[in-house]
Amino acid sequence: MQSSLTTKLERLASRLEETTAELSDPLVTQDQERFRRLSREHAELTPVVERFTVWRRTEEQMAAAQSLLQDTDPEVRAMASEEIAALARLRESCEADLKRLMLPRDPNDERNIFLEVRAGTGGDEAALFAGDLYRMYAGYAARQGWHMEIVHASDGEHGGYKEIIARLAGPSVYSRLKFESGGHRVQRVPVTEAQGRIHTSACTVAVMAEVEEREITINPADLKIDTFRASGAGGQHVNKTDSAIRITHLPTGLVVECQDERSQHKNRSRALSILASRLREQELRAKQEQEAATRRRLVGSGDRSERIRTYNFPQGRVTDHRINLTLYRLERVLEGDLDELIDALIAEDQTEQLAALALE
């Protein structure tokens, strides 16, 4: 392992000791903000330092075993050779893990998100599929213990949604769902299909890290703000007050509607937050496209027009086309059992990053 990486890992080990001591200080525990920050840092450092500790112990054991290769007893030399081979495999595994753990962190990984699901080609069947996708993510959010709330929904004429936007809050929401953006395709026989023919419909999913208004500058002169009466479920206030908000960002043409909250002020604040997140996503996508000119990454390109996954009902399978992974448990996936898919996407992304670093 490179000496520069070893030096950095030694500094991280020292920092872990410091944070451990600080967290046991009564004065620190009284400062909630500082305690949360240190707890988060401690949690991030612990797996790195634990693996580094195993690597150092392995190096010491290998040095001891190497000295036994000079022993006069052939059995001792044979045992030492076997031990060295096993320790070499462990060392290689540790070094691979440490390189992965030391990859640059996505600054958005711990952010909450806005999840947008929109029906695409396929009419009523696409709207029904959008409803299936929303429930899939709702199921996954429940498994993770995240909080999920609908911000805006436009119902389909025969069920499902033309469009639905939800906010998801909790630990590592963005890091787990950031690769879900793109085109999702369904192949199944619609309920209304008398001939039993399989139809193909599509939806687009967008996952955007939540951005505070103060994090991105929006010129008020660039905004056209309309108020209107909320429609759909929502209690007695529906259709009685102009609490719903529609914001149009004139330079980009982006339109955001929010009618879930009871007050116009809250709807306006939430709509501006969604708009800020969409504008930040546009900036990130433009940057990604520039980087792709020199190094195109397989996962996470953020291209919503790209077909990323197919849900085939007749065969009971889900295929992620970016990593050529097919799972024959469609029902469980649609119930929110997404960890195998998400873990594979994260692993592929890390492999791509490591390969890119090796070329630099």
C-alpha positions in Angstrom: 0.0 0.0 0.0 1.3 3.5 -0.9 3.0 5.3 2.0 0.9 8.4 1.4 -2.3 6.4 2.0 -0.7 4.8 5.1 0.1 8.2 6.5 -3.4 9.4 5.8 -4.9 6.3 7.5 -2.7 6.9 10.5 -4.0 10.4 10.8 -7.6 9.1 10.6 -6.8 6.6 13.4 -5.6 9.4 15.6 -8.7 11.5 14.8 -10.9 8.5 15.8 -9.3 8.4 19.2 -9.8 12.2 19.5 -13.5 12.0 18.6 -14.0 9.0 21.0 -12.6 11.1 23.9 -14.6 14.2 22.9 -17.9 12.2 22.8 -17.3 11.1 26.4 -16.8 14.7 27.6 -20.0 15.9 29.5 -19.6 19.4 28.1 -19.8 18.0 24.5 -22.9 15.9 25.3 -24.6 19.1 26.4 -24.0 20.7 23.0 -26.4 18.8 20.8 -25.1 20.2 17.5 -21.5 19.5 18.3 -22.4 16.0 19.6 -24.3 15.2 16.4 -21.4 16.4 14.2 -18.8 14.4 16.2 -21.1 11.3 16.3 -21.4 11.5 12.5 -17.6 11.8 12.1 -17.0 8.9 14.5 -19.4 6.7 12.6 -17.7 7.5 9.3 -14.2 7.0 10.7 -14.9 3.7 12.5 -15.1 1.2 9.6 -12.0 2.8 7.9 -9.9 2.6 11.1 -11.1 -0.9 11.9 -10.0 -2.2 8.5 -6.7 -0.3 8.8 -6.1 -2.0 12.2 -6.6 -5.4 10.6 -4.2 -4.4 7.8 -1.5 -3.4 10.3 -1.9 -6.6 12.3 -1.6 -8.6 9.1 1.6 -6.8 8.2 3.1 -7.6 11.6 2.1 -11.3 11.4 3.6 -11.5 7.9 6.9 -10.1 9.1 6.9 -12.7 11.9 6.1 -15.5 9.5 8.8 -14.4 7.1 11.4 -14.9 9.8 10.4 -18.5 10.2 11.3 -19.2 6.5 14.9 -19.4 7.7 14.2 -22.1 10.3 16.1 -25.3 10.0 12.9 -27.5 10.5 11.3 -28.1 7.1 7.8 -28.5 8.7 8.1 -25.0 10.3 9.1 -23.5 7.0 6.1 -25.2 5.3 3.7 -23.9 7.9 5.2 -20.4 7.6 4.7 -20.5 3.8 1.1 -21.5 4.2 0.5 -18.7 6.7 2.2 -16.1 4.5 0.0 -17.1 1.6 -3.2 -16.8 3.8 -2.0 -13.4 5.2 -1.2 -12.1 1.7 -4.8 -12.8 0.7 -6.1 -11.0 3.8 -3.8 -8.1 3.2 -5.0 -7.8 -0.4 -8.6 -7.9 0.7 -7.9 -5.2 3.3 -6.2 -2.9 0.8 -9.1 -3.2 -1.6 -11.6 -2.4 1.1 -9.5 0.6 2.3 -9.3 2.0 -1.2 -13.0 1.7 -1.5 -13.6 3.3 1.9 -11.3 6.2 1.0 -13.0 7.1 -2.2 -14.3 10.7 -2.3 -17.7 11.0 -0.7 -20.6 12.5 -2.6 -21.4 15.7 -0.7 -25.1 15.0 -1.3 -25.1 11.5 0.1 -26.6 12.4 3.5 -29.2 14.9 2.1 -32.9 14.3 2.0 -34.5 14.0 -1.5 -37.4 14.9 -3.7 -38.6 11.9 -5.6 -40.5 12.5 -8.8 -42.3 9.8 -10.8 -44.0 10.7 -14.1 -46.0 8.6 -16.4 -44.5 8.5 -19.9 -45.6 6.5 -23.0 -48.5 4.1 -22.4 -51.4 6.3 -21.4 -53.5 4.8 -18.5 -51.2 1.9 -18.2 -48.2 4.2 -17.7 -50.1 6.1 -14.9 -50.9 2.8 -13.2 -47.2 1.8 -13.4 -46.3 5.2 -11.9 -48.5 4.3 -9.0 -46.7 0.9 -8.7 -43.3 2.7 -8.7 -44.4 5.1 -6.0 -45.6 2.3 -3.8 -42.3 0.4 -4.4 -40.3 3.4 -3.2 -42.7 3.9 -0.3 -42.2 0.3 0.7 -38.4 0.7 0.6 -38.6 3.9 2.6 -40.7 2.1 5.3 -38.1 -0.7 5.4 -35.3 1.9 5.9 -37.2 3.8 8.6 -37.3 7.0 6.5 -40.1 9.6 6.6 -42.0 10.0 3.3 -44.6 12.6 2.5 -46.4 13.4 -0.8 -45.7 17.0 -1.9 -47.8 17.0 -5.1 -49.8 14.4 -7.0 -51.8 14.5 -10.2 -54.0 11.4 -10.4 -54.4 9.3 -13.5 -57.9 9.0 -14.9 -58.2 5.3 -14.2 -55.8 5.0 -11.2 -52.1 5.6 -10.5 -50.5 9.0 -11.2 -49.7 11.2 -14.1 -47.1 12.7 -11.8 -46.3 12.4 -8.1 -43.6 14.2 -6.1 -42.6 13.0 -2.6 -40.1 14.2 -0.1 -38.0 11.5 1.7 -36.1 12.3 4.8 -33.7 10.1 6.8 -30.2 8.7 7.0 -28.4 8.2 3.7 -31.5 8.7 1.5 -29.7 10.2 -1.4 -26.8 7.8 -1.3 -29.2 4.8 -1.5 -31.6 6.2 -4.2 -29.4 8.4 -6.4 -29.1 5.8 -9.1 -32.9 5.4 -9.5 -33.1 8.4 -11.9 -33.9 7.4 -15.4 -36.4 5.6 -17.6 -38.3 2.7 -16.0 -40.1 0.3 -18.4 -42.9 -2.1 -17.7 -44.0 -5.1 -19.8 -47.4 -6.7 -18.8 -50.9 -7.4 -20.0 -53.2 -4.5 -19.0 -56.4 -5.2 -17.3 -58.3 -3.7 -20.2 -56.5 -5.9 -22.8 -59.1 -8.4 -24.1 -56.6 -10.3 -26.4 -54.1 -10.9 -23.7 -51.3 -9.0 -25.5 -48.3 -7.7 -23.6 -48.0 -3.9 -23.6 -44.9 -1.8 -22.9 -45.3 1.4 -21.0 -42.7 3.7 -19.4 -42.2 6.2 -16.6 -39.4 8.5 -15.7 -38.0 8.8 -12.2 -36.0 11.7 -10.9 -34.1 11.7 -7.6 -33.0 15.2 -6.5 -31.0 16.1 -3.4 -33.0 18.6 -1.3 -31.5 22.1 -1.5 -32.1 24.9 0.9 -33.2 28.2 -0.7 -30.1 29.9 0.7 -27.8 27.4 -1.1 -28.8 28.6 -4.6 -29.5 32.1 -5.7 -32.9 32.6 -7.4 -33.7 36.0 -8.8 -37.3 36.9 -7.7 -37.7 38.7 -11.0 -37.3 35.3 -12.8 -40.3 33.8 -11.0 -44.0 33.9 -12.1 -46.1 32.9 -9.1 -49.7 31.9 -9.4 -52.2 30.8 -6.7 -55.1 28.5 -7.2 -57.5 26.4 -5.3 -56.3 23.0 -4.2 -58.0 19.9 -5.6 -58.3 16.3 -4.6 -57.9 14.9 -1.1 -57.0 17.4 1.6 -59.9 18.1 4.0 -62.3 21.0 4.3 -59.9 23.6 3.0 -59.9 22.1 -0.5 -61.6 24.3 -3.1 -62.3 27.0 -0.5 -59.1 28.9 -0.3 -56.4 29.8 -2.9 -53.7 27.9 -0.9 -52.1 26.0 -3.8 -49.0 27.5 -5.5 -47.6 27.3 -9.0 -44.1 28.7 -9.6 -42.7 29.1 -13.1 -38.9 29.8 -13.5 -39.0 31.9 -16.6 -35.3 31.5 -17.7 -35.6 27.7 -17.7 -39.3 27.1 -18.1 -39.4 24.9 -15.0 -42.8 24.7 -13.4 -43.4 23.6 -9.8 -46.8 23.1 -8.2 -47.5 22.5 -4.5 -50.9 22.1 -2.9 -50.4 19.6 -0.1 -50.0 22.0 2.7 -52.9 23.9 4.2 -51.3 27.3 4.1 -50.2 29.3 1.0 -47.0 30.3 2.8 -46.0 26.6 3.4 -46.9 25.6 -0.1 -44.8 28.5 -1.5 -41.8 27.6 0.7 -42.0 23.9 -0.3 -42.4 24.8 -4.0 -39.3 27.1 -3.9 -37.4 24.2 -2.2 -38.3 21.9 -5.0 -37.4 24.5 -7.6 -34.0 25.1 -6.0 -33.4 21.3 -6.0 -34.3 21.1 -9.7 -32.0 24.0 -10.6 -29.1 22.4 -8.7 -29.8 19.1 -10.4 -29.5 20.9 -13.8 -26.2 22.3 -12.8 -24.9 18.9 -11.7 -26.1 17.2 -14.9 -24.3 19.8 -17.0 -21.1 19.2 -15.0 -21.6 15.4 -15.4 -22.0 15.8 -19.1 -18.7 17.7 -19.3 -16.9 15.1 -17.3 -18.4 12.3 -19.5 -16.6 13.8 -22.5 -13.4 12.5 -21.0 -14.6 9.6 -18.9 -18.1 8.2 -19.2 -19.2 6.4 -16.1 -21.6 3.5 -16.4 -23.7 4.3 -13.3 -25.1 7.6 -12.3 -25.1 9.6 -15.5 -28.4 11.0 -14.5 -29.8 10.8 -18.0 -33.6 10.5 -17.5 -34.2 9.6 -21.1 -32.0 6.5 -20.7 -33.9 3.2 -20.1 -32.3 2.0 -16.9 -34.6 -0.8 -15.8 -37.3 -3.2 -17.1 -40.1 -4.8 -15.0 -41.4 -7.8 -16.9 -44.6 -9.3 -15.4 -45.1 -12.4 -17.6 -41.6 -13.6 -16.6 -41.6 -12.2 -13.1 -38.2 -10.5 -13.6 -36.5 -7.2 -13.1 -33.5 -6.2 -15.3 -31.2 -3.3 -14.6 -29.6 -2.6 -18.0 -26.7 -0.6 -16.7 -25.2 -3.5 -14.9 -26.8 -6.4 -16.7 -28.4 -7.7 -13.5 -31.6 -9.7 -13.7 -33.6 -10.8 -10.6 -36.5 -13.2 -10.9 -38.5 -11.9 -7.9 -40.5 -9.0 -9.4 -43.2 -9.1 -6.7 -40.7 -8.7 -3.8 -39.0 -5.8 -5.7 -42.3 -4.0 -6.2 -43.0 -4.4 -2.5 -39.8 -2.4 -1.8 -37.2 -5.1 -1.5 -34.6 -3.1 -3.4 -31.4 -3.7 -1.5 -29.9 -6.2 -3.9 -30.4 -3.9 -6.8 -29.1 -0.8 -5.0 -26.1 -2.5 -3.5 -25.1 -3.8 -6.9 -25.4 -0.3 -8.4 -23.3 1.2 -5.6 -20.6 -1.5 -6.0 -20.4 -0.9 -9.7 -20.1 2.8 -9.2 -17.2 2.2 -6.7 -15.5 -0.1 -9.2 -15.8 2.5 -11.9 -14.3 5.2 -9.6 -11.4 2.9 -8.6 -10.7 2.1 -12.3 -10.7 5.8 -13.1 -8.3 6.5 -10.2 -5.9 3.8 -11.5 -5.7 5.6 -14.8 -4.9 9.0 -13.4 
